[in-house]
Amino acid sequence: MRLFVTKRAYVFAPETGPNLTINRETSEISLMDAIPPVSEQDRTLAVAGIMGLVTLQAGDYLIVITGRESIGNIRGHEVFRITAFQILPLPESLTGLSEAQAKDEQTYVDLLEAHLRGTTFYYSNTYDLTHTLQRQAQFTTETLSEPLWKRADERFFWNKDPVNRLIEATLSGNPAKNFSDFILPVLQGFVELQATEINNKPFVLALITRRSRHRAGTRFFSRGVDQHGYVSNFVETEQLVLYDGPGAVSSSPGLKQLSYVQTRGSIPVYWTQVINLKYTPRLWVGENRKSLSAARSHFDEQIRIYGPQILVNLINKKGYELPMGQAYARTVEQLNDPRLYYTHFDFHSECKNMRWDRINILVDQLKDQFDQQGYMYYDASNKDSLIIRKKQNSVIRSNCMDCLDRTNVAQSTFAKAVLNAQLREIDILGANESVDDHPNFILIFRHVWADNADAVSSVYSGTGALKTDFTRTGKRTVPGALKDLSNSITRYCKNNFMDGKRMDAFDLFLGHYHIKPLVATGKYKSPFVSEKPLRIRVVPYILVFSMFMLLLNIFRPDYSGFEFRRAYFLWLSFWFSVVVTASRFSLRHGDQFVEWPHLVELPPYEDDAEEGVVENKGNMVPPEFGLETPIL
């Protein structure tokens, strides 16, 4: 589209159809055929789509997509990664705001820009990225005739709140307010499409990862489950194989389409880790009755969408993580639902000493579940008879503490096991062949899953994933361990001192924090004003300065100017004591030095919290899967 910017309006002109006009004075949105005369045009932009509108103090801000990169196509539908945005204010100036309000306004805009820059977004104008192949195959003709935004899975419609004004106007039924052509569902997550071949048979390997917009946030500020059953860091990952058959050459294969879906998500109980500058934060596990109700809501929805749940818990069975394993096992036991199969695989214990190949022990343990689970196989090779040859009947829901590093290793292992079965099904692999027998392909497979791990991790934790050396190479390496150390240190710094702003950016973009009602009722006050006492504000400066002076005098003894050794050591002792005192003070009052979110208050941690008295029940007996095929 072309975007024409005037002092009165923003006018979007697509190649066909009416133009969308947003009045900058009234924020009214309408359809018009006219293009502003050249004399009124301040500038023009080429835009790929509208991300939405966000309301701040001065008024509305329009977010448009100004850069995109094609990453391939699925069954002839092109998929794009968004590379650039612009935030355009509807008000011409901030003259109606005080100096303090204008400062807040710039902070809000900076938060939006940081969220857009630091997050990966994807979209397609013709393919529904928010739904799995199995869900799409079960759509009715009526559903398929609807615009993409209307049938999109609302969990993965990342910009649903920013475009909600366009949606509400369209749903009003007024033909003059039908903005469907301008509503673009955007996916947050990861999409990779790799054309490859095995045994001279070309096909496309695709990976689509969808992050839920419900309970989204950063690592330590978004944990566990909420009252609605939404869990933190819930991610659906679909692995696709698109194949036309032997000898077929096509830039967009897809006559044979195979899909395998997995999910990950935070342990569905009330819990969190309260950051306080310590490397391992204090673990808080909430009241069990509330957790049970929330977990029931969570699994009811998961079973409705995916069918029976194979719950794979990868956290440690002892030490710091033990209470979480006990709480999860007890919750599943109390739910007493035969559609839940729970297994606890202590990843760190089983795969210690860099023996990560032992993850295959877990695959062997789940063999019966894999056999019952199946995968989606959609055969469109005969246009007169489109056949769903197989359906996936359940889903593996994996988790570790963060649902990042251990989880991705396990998911890539499960995906490879299913991929072997799929490729044998369509005769790309022989009956006794494995993808491991084809080094060129397995390299592509590993890198796709490692890139997926980094994409999922960077948004939640602030860094790429740990343990990706195993995902990329199939073995644990010393350089990989050193990289993990670097990422762990970076995570510590970001989680303690930067994630407050990142969490605010999530809340602002996703609509968890609304400024307009506060401004309209006169209740708005700056959420960014620091109320920390002076001693808290000055201690970090004292600590940094004393460390600088200590190191300077250690490496440059002559700098102090002392001629006597005793005086020099007393001088060093003074700065060392300041460092120790400031460090001890910081750790004692660690929660006051952490950067907390400003916009949305975190839930309270009640005094009656349980701190790890749950008995470990071990693995539960696998039930029989008796449900009808889920929509998956």
Protein Blocks (a to p, Z undefined) as FASTA:
>chain_A
ZZdddfkbccdddfbdcdddddfklopacddfbdcdfklpmbdcddfbdfbdcddfklcc
ddddfbdcdebdeehiacdddfbdcdddfblbfklpcfklmmmmmmmmmmmmmmmmmpcc
dddfkbcfkbcfklmmmpcfklmmpcfklmpcfklmmklmmmmmmmmmmmnopaklcckl
mmccddedddddddddeehiacdddddddddfehpacfklogcjdfkopaehiacddddd
ddebehiacfbgckbccdddddddddfbddddddehiabdcdddddfklmmmmmmmmmmm
mmmmnopaddddfbdfehjllmmmmmmmmmmmmnopakbccddddfklmmgghiaklmmm
mmmmmmmmmmmnopadddfkbmklccdfbdcfbdcddddfkopmmmmmmmmmmmmmmmmm
mmmmnomacfkbcfklmmklmmmmmmmmmmmmmmmmmmmnopacehklmmmnopacfklm
mmmmmmmmmmmmmmmmmmmmmmmmmmmmnopacfklmmmnopaccfkbccbdfklmmmmm
mmmmmmmmmmmmmmmmmlnopabfklmmmmmmmmmmmmmmmmmmmmmmmmmmpccdfkbc
cddddfkbcehiaccebjadddddfbdcdfZZ
